[in-house]
């Protein structure tokens, strides 16, 4: 039985500090550790109207159908896993579990089980980003903005950010490159009017007018990514930071390797007729399987 009333606030604890200081931060480990190590008497019921979103929450849109399905489950079975919150000046800020909060509201609930913990701003940002990256599909622009915000707050370069998140350096670079595109094209990316492949090619151009003209061709004429790449090689196209041509590719599969890395959002290596795909944890592996439309029975 979950009791109401606010328990004494606790710090993260040594175990969680170690997780945050590890080279790769795994969101599922953080949430799992908090929930598993919290005594039942410290799980409290908090009114939904006292909760507000994590200010670092990168997700602005939530799948309404998925929320409705979750709300039906909550109506029937209740909330199985408590959310995690931080005490604020007024009420509480949601650290993990915003979908559960929104679905509970849809289900007509007035309160929800919660665990109160102390997190600093950097940790709250990492949690918000990782919860979405490892559990749900952010739009490409939401993901890119989250990377940028995290990089600025932690004051780290792209290489360090890629290691911290367990993502390939090229993926981080290409995602951040999307933010150089005009807002109109960014909106079209979010609305899936153009693919990430097209967006990546357009982001390497330095002329906004050319970007917009080429995007229009992609949408109206159905130009493929390869065709768009060929078009951008024309002398009249202005490139951002043009690179010197490589004398020799690393291997004959470099192009495929790079495409797979961008498609899957992780490091991919092709050598000796083998494909090596990196993943951080079980949740990340499931994400990769979903990307490849692979269902694994248990």
Backbone torsions as a table, in degrees:
resi	resn	phi	psi	omega
1	UNK	NA	128.0	-179.7
2	UNK	-88.5	129.3	-177.6
3	UNK	-94.6	148.7	175.9
4	UNK	-87.2	172.0	-177.0
5	UNK	104.9	145.7	-173.8
6	UNK	-91.6	122.0	179.7
7	UNK	-76.7	167.2	177.2
8	UNK	-65.1	133.3	-178.3
9	UNK	-67.4	141.1	179.1
10	UNK	-119.9	150.3	174.0
11	UNK	-74.0	180.0	-176.8
12	UNK	-66.6	-37.1	-175.5
13	UNK	97.7	155.3	-175.5
14	UNK	-59.2	-41.6	-178.2
15	UNK	-59.3	-43.0	-179.4
16	UNK	-72.8	-34.9	176.7
17	UNK	-60.2	-38.8	178.4
18	UNK	-64.5	-38.9	178.8
19	UNK	-63.0	-44.1	-179.1
20	UNK	-67.8	-27.3	-179.0
21	UNK	-90.0	-2.6	-179.5
22	UNK	-71.5	161.4	-175.9
23	UNK	-62.6	-42.3	178.4
24	UNK	-117.0	121.3	-179.1
25	UNK	-86.2	123.7	-178.1
26	UNK	-109.1	109.6	-176.4
27	UNK	-57.3	-45.1	-176.3
28	UNK	-60.5	-34.3	178.5
29	UNK	-68.2	-38.4	179.7
30	UNK	-64.5	-52.1	-178.1
31	UNK	-64.6	-43.6	-179.1
32	UNK	-61.1	-41.3	-178.4
33	UNK	-66.3	-41.5	178.9
34	UNK	-62.4	-48.5	-176.9
35	UNK	-65.9	-44.7	-175.9
36	UNK	-69.8	-28.2	-176.6
37	UNK	-96.7	2.0	-179.9
38	UNK	-92.6	119.9	177.1
39	UNK	-60.5	148.5	-178.1
40	UNK	-56.5	-35.6	-177.6
41	UNK	-68.5	-12.6	178.8
42	UNK	-94.9	-3.0	175.6
43	UNK	-87.5	121.7	-173.5
44	UNK	-118.9	158.5	175.5
45	UNK	-93.7	126.1	-179.9
46	UNK	-120.3	137.8	179.9
47	UNK	-68.3	139.7	-177.9
48	UNK	-61.4	-32.4	-178.1
49	UNK	-74.7	-2.8	176.0
50	UNK	-97.2	-0.8	-175.6
51	UNK	-103.0	143.3	171.6
52	UNK	-136.4	158.8	-174.9
53	UNK	-63.3	151.1	170.1
54	UNK	-57.8	123.2	-178.6
55	UNK	-60.1	-15.7	179.8
56	UNK	-100.9	8.7	180.0
57	UNK	-62.1	115.9	-178.0
58	UNK	-76.5	-24.0	-176.8
59	UNK	-77.7	124.0	178.0
60	UNK	-104.6	-22.6	-179.6
61	UNK	-120.7	135.8	177.2
62	UNK	-116.7	139.6	179.8
63	UNK	-63.8	110.8	-175.2
64	UNK	-63.5	-39.2	180.0
65	UNK	-63.9	-42.5	179.2
66	UNK	-64.7	-38.3	177.8
67	UNK	-64.0	-40.0	-179.7
68	UNK	-66.5	-38.3	178.2
69	UNK	-65.5	-41.5	178.4
70	UNK	-66.8	-37.3	-179.9
71	UNK	-64.6	-35.2	177.4
72	UNK	-64.1	-42.0	178.4
73	UNK	-63.8	-41.1	-179.6
74	UNK	-67.0	-37.5	177.3
75	UNK	-59.7	-40.8	-175.5
76	UNK	-83.5	-41.5	-172.4
77	UNK	-116.0	-12.3	-175.3
78	UNK	84.4	-177.7	179.1
79	UNK	-90.5	114.9	-176.6
80	UNK	-73.6	-42.3	-175.9
81	UNK	-112.1	125.1	-178.9
82	UNK	-63.6	150.8	174.4
83	UNK	-80.0	168.5	178.5
84	UNK	-118.8	129.3	-175.5
85	UNK	-131.8	166.0	175.9
86	UNK	-124.4	135.5	178.4
87	UNK	-66.5	131.2	178.2
88	UNK	-114.6	-178.9	179.1
89	UNK	-59.9	-43.0	174.6
90	UNK	-123.4	113.3	178.2
91	UNK	73.7	-140.0	-174.2
92	UNK	-138.5	148.6	173.7
93	UNK	-102.5	134.9	-178.4
94	UNK	-78.2	123.6	177.2
95	UNK	-93.1	-45.0	178.8
96	UNK	-144.5	133.5	175.3
97	UNK	112.0	24.9	-178.0
98	UNK	-63.2	-34.0	177.4
99	UNK	-62.1	-40.0	178.5
100	UNK	-64.2	-36.5	178.6
101	UNK	-65.9	-48.1	-179.2
102	UNK	-64.2	-40.7	-179.7
103	UNK	-68.7	-35.1	177.6
104	UNK	-64.7	-38.9	177.6
105	UNK	-64.3	-41.7	177.3
106	UNK	-63.0	-32.6	-179.3
107	UNK	-79.7	-0.8	177.9
108	UNK	83.3	13.3	179.1
109	UNK	-76.2	153.5	177.9
110	UNK	-107.9	-17.2	179.6
111	UNK	-146.0	168.7	-175.1
112	UNK	-148.5	145.1	177.1
113	UNK	-67.7	139.0	-175.8
114	UNK	-147.0	155.7	174.3
115	UNK	-116.9	127.4	-178.8
116	UNK	-97.1	124.1	179.5
117	UNK	-138.2	157.2	177.3
118	UNK	-90.9	124.2	175.0
119	UNK	-130.9	143.5	173.6
120	UNK	-85.9	172.8	-174.8
121	UNK	-60.6	-39.9	-179.2
122	UNK	-64.3	-43.3	179.4
123	UNK	-65.4	-38.5	178.2
124	UNK	-63.2	-38.8	179.4
125	UNK	-67.1	-45.3	179.8
126	UNK	-61.6	-42.7	179.5
127	UNK	-61.6	-47.7	-178.4
128	UNK	-61.0	-44.0	179.8
129	UNK	-65.2	-49.3	-175.7
130	UNK	-67.6	-35.8	178.4
131	UNK	-58.2	-42.3	-178.6
132	UNK	-75.7	-42.2	-178.7
133	UNK	-64.1	-38.0	-173.9
134	UNK	-93.7	-11.7	-176.6
135	UNK	-123.2	-24.5	-177.1
136	UNK	-139.7	167.2	179.0
137	UNK	-94.9	107.7	171.0
138	UNK	-74.6	156.1	169.1
139	UNK	-69.0	158.5	-177.9
140	UNK	-59.4	-38.1	-178.5
141	UNK	-70.6	-40.0	176.3
142	UNK	-61.3	-41.0	179.6
143	UNK	-64.6	-44.8	-179.2
144	UNK	-62.5	-43.1	179.9
145	UNK	-65.5	-35.6	178.5
146	UNK	-66.2	-41.9	177.4
147	UNK	-60.5	-45.1	-177.5
148	UNK	-62.5	-44.6	-179.4
149	UNK	-63.5	-42.5	-179.7
150	UNK	-65.6	-41.6	179.8
151	UNK	-63.4	-41.5	-179.6
152	UNK	-67.2	-41.3	-177.3
153	UNK	-69.3	-40.9	-178.7
154	UNK	-82.5	-11.6	-177.0
155	UNK	52.8	56.8	179.1
156	UNK	-128.4	159.1	179.3
157	UNK	-86.2	177.4	-175.7
158	UNK	-64.7	-35.2	179.2
159	UNK	-63.2	-45.7	179.6
160	UNK	-66.8	-37.0	179.1
161	UNK	-65.9	-40.9	-179.9
162	UNK	-62.8	-38.8	178.4
163	UNK	-68.8	-40.8	-178.2
164	UNK	-62.1	-36.5	-176.7
165	UNK	-98.4	-5.7	-179.4
166	UNK	71.4	28.1	179.3
167	UNK	-110.8	157.7	178.8
168	UNK	-70.9	149.6	179.2
169	UNK	-61.2	-41.4	-178.3
170	UNK	-64.6	-35.1	178.8
171	UNK	-64.4	-46.6	179.1
172	UNK	-60.5	-46.0	-178.5
173	UNK	-60.7	-46.9	-178.1
174	UNK	-68.8	-36.1	178.2
175	UNK	-65.8	-45.4	178.9
176	UNK	-64.0	-30.2	178.9
177	UNK	-63.5	-25.2	180.0
178	UNK	-64.0	-27.1	-176.9
179	UNK	-73.6	-9.3	176.4
180	UNK	-84.6	-10.4	-179.2
181	UNK	-76.3	154.2	176.9
182	UNK	-59.3	153.5	-177.6
183	UNK	-58.4	-35.6	-179.3
184	UNK	-61.6	-40.0	179.4
185	UNK	-73.4	-37.2	176.4
186	UNK	-59.6	-40.3	178.1
187	UNK	-64.5	-38.3	179.4
188	UNK	-67.7	-31.7	176.0
189	UNK	-66.1	-45.7	179.4
190	UNK	-62.9	-34.9	179.8
191	UNK	-86.0	3.7	177.2
192	UNK	61.0	33.0	175.2
193	UNK	-79.4	-26.2	173.1
194	UNK	-131.5	154.2	-177.0
195	UNK	-83.0	167.1	176.7
196	UNK	-62.5	-35.1	179.2
197	UNK	-61.4	-46.1	177.6
198	UNK	-62.5	-44.9	-177.7
199	UNK	-61.7	-39.0	-179.3
200	UNK	-62.5	-40.9	179.4
201	UNK	-66.7	-44.3	-178.5
202	UNK	-64.4	-33.8	-177.2
203	UNK	-67.9	-16.3	-179.4
204	UNK	-87.3	-2.2	177.7
205	UNK	-92.6	152.7	-174.6
206	UNK	-106.3	-6.7	-177.0
207	UNK	-107.9	116.8	-176.2
208	UNK	-61.2	-40.3	-179.4
209	UNK	-61.7	-42.2	178.4
210	UNK	-65.1	-40.3	178.3
211	UNK	-59.0	-46.4	-177.5
212	UNK	-68.0	-39.1	179.6
213	UNK	-65.9	-43.5	-179.8
214	UNK	-68.8	-36.8	177.8
215	UNK	-62.8	-38.9	179.1
216	UNK	-61.0	-39.9	178.0
217	UNK	-64.8	-40.5	179.2
218	UNK	-58.7	-47.1	-176.7
219	UNK	-70.5	-44.9	-174.1
220	UNK	-81.1	-32.4	-174.5
221	UNK	-109.5	-3.7	178.6
222	UNK	66.0	35.9	-179.0
223	UNK	-65.5	135.6	179.8
224	UNK	-77.3	167.3	178.9
225	UNK	-62.6	-42.8	179.7
226	UNK	-60.9	-43.1	179.7
227	UNK	-64.3	-40.8	179.1
228	UNK	-63.5	-40.6	178.2
229	UNK	-61.3	-41.6	179.0
230	UNK	-63.7	-40.3	-179.7
231	UNK	-64.3	-34.7	-178.6
232	UNK	-76.8	-7.5	178.2
233	UNK	-84.6	-6.7	-179.4
234	UNK	-65.8	145.9	-176.2
235	UNK	-57.0	-30.8	-176.1
236	UNK	-76.5	-10.2	-179.9
237	UNK	-83.6	129.3	-178.4
238	UNK	-91.4	119.6	-177.6
239	UNK	-95.1	149.4	172.8
240	UNK	-86.8	125.3	179.0
241	UNK	46.1	61.4	-179.0
242	UNK	-56.0	136.3	-178.4
243	UNK	-96.7	150.5	175.8
244	UNK	-69.9	140.1	-179.1
245	UNK	-62.0	139.9	178.8
246	UNK	-75.4	139.1	178.6
247	UNK	-69.3	-36.6	-177.6
248	UNK	-152.1	135.2	177.1
249	UNK	-69.4	155.0	-179.5
250	UNK	-59.6	-43.4	173.2
251	UNK	-157.2	171.3	-174.3
252	UNK	-67.4	-13.8	-179.0
253	UNK	-106.3	15.8	-176.7
254	UNK	-57.1	-41.2	-178.4
255	UNK	-64.0	-44.8	179.0
256	UNK	-63.8	-41.7	179.5
257	UNK	-58.5	-46.2	179.8
258	UNK	-66.2	-40.5	179.7
259	UNK	-64.5	-43.1	178.5
260	UNK	-63.5	-40.8	-179.7
261	UNK	-60.9	-41.9	179.3
262	UNK	-72.0	-39.4	-179.5
263	UNK	-64.1	-41.8	-175.1
264	UNK	-93.3	-14.7	178.9
265	UNK	69.4	33.3	178.7
266	UNK	-154.3	172.2	-178.1
267	UNK	-72.4	130.5	177.8
268	UNK	-128.0	133.0	-180.0
269	UNK	-128.0	128.5	177.1
270	UNK	-114.9	118.3	177.9
271	UNK	-157.1	147.9	178.6
272	UNK	49.4	45.5	177.7
273	UNK	58.9	29.5	176.5
274	UNK	-131.2	146.5	175.9
275	UNK	-109.7	121.6	177.7
276	UNK	-107.9	120.7	-179.5
277	UNK	-115.3	122.3	-177.8
278	UNK	-86.5	145.1	172.4
279	UNK	-145.0	155.7	-172.6
280	UNK	-85.9	-44.4	-174.4
281	UNK	-158.0	-172.9	-178.4
282	UNK	-60.4	-41.5	179.4
283	UNK	-64.5	-39.7	179.5
284	UNK	-67.5	-36.5	176.8
285	UNK	-63.3	-43.0	177.7
286	UNK	-61.5	-38.0	177.5
287	UNK	-61.8	-42.4	179.4
288	UNK	-65.0	-40.8	178.8
289	UNK	-63.0	-39.5	178.1
290	UNK	-65.0	-39.9	177.8
291	UNK	-59.5	-33.4	-178.0
292	UNK	-96.2	7.7	-179.6
293	UNK	54.5	43.6	179.4
294	UNK	-108.7	125.5	176.0
295	UNK	-107.1	126.3	-178.0
296	UNK	-112.4	122.5	179.1
297	UNK	-78.1	154.3	179.7
298	UNK	-108.4	NA	NA
